[in-house]
Amino acid sequence: MDHNDQGTNGLPWSKWMESSANFWLSAAQSWQELSTSLADVSRSEEYMQVSLAIWKAFQPLWTGTQSSEAKESSAPPFDLLQALMRVMGSGGLSEELVKWLWDKGEITGRSIEELQRGAVKAWTGFHEKEIQPLLRIPQVGLTRVHQEKINRFADKFNTYQAAIMEFRMLLAVPMEKSFIEMKERLDKLREQGALAEEFKVYYGMWIKVLENHYMSLFKTDEYRQALSRLLDETAAFKITGNDLLTEFLEFLPIPTNREMDEVYKELYTLKKQTRQANKKISNLEAALTKKDAQ
Amino acid sequence: MNTFGMPVDDIMTKWLKGLEQSRERLLKSKDVLLGTLDTEIAKTPYDVVYEEDRIKLKHYRPTSEKQVNTPLLMVYALINRETMLDLQPGRSVVQNFLNMGIDVYMIDWGYPARKDRYLTIDDHVNGYLDNVVDFIRDRHSLPKINLMGICMGGTFAIIYSALHPEKIQNLITTVTPSNFETDQGLLHIWTKGLDLGRIIDAYGNMPGDLLNLCFLLLNPARLVIDKYIGFFENIDNKDFIENFVRMEKWIFDSPDVPGETIRQFVEDCYQKNLLIQSKMEVGGRLVELKNVTMPLINIYGKYDHLVPPGACNLLTSKVGSKDTEDLCLETGHIGIYVSSKFQRQFTPKIVQWLKDREGTPEPKIHENRPAAEAGQVSEPQPAQAVDLKSLPPLAMEPKLTEAVRRAEPVSENQTKQKAKTHKAVSGASPKKKKAPIETAA
């Protein structure tokens, strides 16, 4: 085994991953520069940039390698912040907010899981402590009702976002665990000299590992609670959103859902009564016919 | 040799070969995807013979001489659509029944709108279903008909049979949850602590897309990733793509479920488990399982991840009927209906079971008799102009499509085990028996 090919902790593909990431990142940047000069940057290029940045940032965590600089420092490398900003940015928190929470020292952790949890927890805590009380300040005056609805909607939007992020984070855990388990399995296979030649074999192995991790997660109380919170917050967000929208719709000459629901309820009740009455009449008629026949 | 265990040249060669194969596949897929694809589902011809609000009653046109005189009414769930029972020619439960001489009716529950949010289980069972049963009884001048329920539709069929036993000759329940106190399925675990009432309050009805999302979350590795990897791997295979798209059409054709119905279903069944204890109330009446006195066959899938065996297999021991039977097939929730392999066991078994219990003379159909009071009979509508002679014979194609296989997760153990069923008890002196037999794998 050639140790020169290995990463700092002796894993075989660390160097390769690092150099590949550098290569593709620079290639993507060149491509982006070229395409920018020709036309607007496409979403796919942006996506590629983000993916590569995330890959490069998380590569030390996946491979278990860390630079000596990162090992000595208590703070994660800046690349990690960039990646986290991208991940959380697409998951509901703005990139600026993630950076701000990071700078405040609210986000801590040294693994993907810890960092994401840290970010969600920090945001939830910040919202509960700093924002929610402001949104719940009693409103007064002519616009009280409207303002309260707007504030309630803003509040529920934030708690809904937090619930979504928490849920998404949980769903990502099996994926991370599956990568770690696959790395261990591949290490063992490599030691045994039993590595397969076809990628499909590894894919089949990985999908089973992933499936098992999901099954384990889904049976936990933590998942059930997160799912329950997500549904509760979704419902609350929808209801407050509907309330607010109905408020605006009332200015327009169209019926709102609330009004239509009242009509539907009345229709439902009337139809049911009519059917029951029809059945009774039908039964009575049948009985009379039978009696007449006798 | 490097640390990967093989020369870098080999790795690169394989990688490039893989890329080349993918490129060729994609190029070929252009012909498949842009060409003519037969992805239509529910092609078996039928007439709509009864309509009430959003629901329709389909009567399938016979394809062979009647073997069982009593018509069979199939009741599907409110979740997803009944088209699953007629997914494609050659792999259609409906078509198999027709070819074996069964007179088939099926309820199409339609697409509930917001106005349907107040409809309860009572409205579905004692309203629509009862009217449909009355219509068929009246049309055939019969006191009783055969009833077959699928999944939630089976639960409705049990409730109906308990409340109206005088109208049901034989009851067939398939993948039907009746005991909800089980931890075998994730749905049963999850729904215990969920407050779905708030979602129903917020949306009016239970959104079909939300339900689908929940079903995908039952096994995201297979249903969100692996399934579509399979799709891309076979993107140049016309047959595969046609089957895959048919299945996708069915899976994501998800009507919303009326709010009050799903609320009661979750609260009374999933959370309180009232049905199996004969404590559930529907329309002010207690649903007592001892009133289910007609012959009952209860069919379920051993690897059903939605309605696991534990949710199904208590029923026969709780009903009042002395003629009951459990049949456990080595498949999942939908494998029973869409796999030709299991249809070869499933439909002939039901037909024989019905034949064994058939004793009434053939009645005449009164095509123009009025429907039950609440509904209206529409003129028979030609569903599709299909030459019946061109229809394929029964269960002609044994290959289970990859799309179907991927729609239901299969455990490692599952593939290793031999197929076993609980033997059906047929004949004149049936009693409760569960004797395992081996079936063709």
Chai-1 contact restraints between the chains, C-beta under 6 A:
chainA,res_idxA,chainB,res_idxB,connection_type,confidence,min_distance_angstrom,max_distance_angstrom,comment,restraint_id
A,M1,B,T3,contact,1.0,0.0,6.0,A-B,restraint_1
A,D5,B,T3,contact,1.0,0.0,6.0,A-B,restraint_2
A,P12,B,T3,contact,1.0,0.0,6.0,A-B,restraint_3
A,R190,B,G5,contact,1.0,0.0,6.0,A-B,restraint_4
A,G193,B,G5,contact,1.0,0.0,6.0,A-B,restraint_5
A,L195,B,G5,contact,1.0,0.0,6.0,A-B,restraint_6
A,I207,B,A221,contact,1.0,0.0,6.0,A-B,restraint_7
A,I207,B,D226,contact,1.0,0.0,6.0,A-B,restraint_8
A,L210,B,A221,contact,1.0,0.0,6.0,A-B,restraint_9
A,E211,B,A221,contact,1.0,0.0,6.0,A-B,restraint_10
A,Y214,B,P220,contact,1.0,0.0,6.0,A-B,restraint_11
A,Y214,B,A221,contact,1.0,0.0,6.0,A-B,restraint_12
A,F218,B,L186,contact,1.0,0.0,6.0,A-B,restraint_13
A,R224,B,G193,contact,1.0,0.0,6.0,A-B,restraint_14
A,S228,B,G193,contact,1.0,0.0,6.0,A-B,restraint_15
A,S228,B,L194,contact,1.0,0.0,6.0,A-B,restraint_16
A,L231,B,I199,contact,1.0,0.0,6.0,A-B,restraint_17
A,D232,B,R198,contact,1.0,0.0,6.0,A-B,restraint_18
A,A235,B,R198,contact,1.0,0.0,6.0,A-B,restraint_19
A,A235,B,I199,contact,1.0,0.0,6.0,A-B,restraint_20
A,A235,B,A202,contact,1.0,0.0,6.0,A-B,restraint_21
A,K238,B,A202,contact,1.0,0.0,6.0,A-B,restraint_22
A,I239,B,A202,contact,1.0,0.0,6.0,A-B,restraint_23
A,Y264,B,K115,contact,1.0,0.0,6.0,A-B,restraint_24
A,K265,B,Y118,contact,1.0,0.0,6.0,A-B,restraint_25
A,Y268,B,Y118,contact,1.0,0.0,6.0,A-B,restraint_26
A,R275,B,A374,contact,1.0,0.0,6.0,A-B,restraint_27
A,N278,B,E373,contact,1.0,0.0,6.0,A-B,restraint_28
A,K279,B,E373,contact,1.0,0.0,6.0,A-B,restraint_29
A,S282,B,E373,contact,1.0,0.0,6.0,A-B,restraint_30
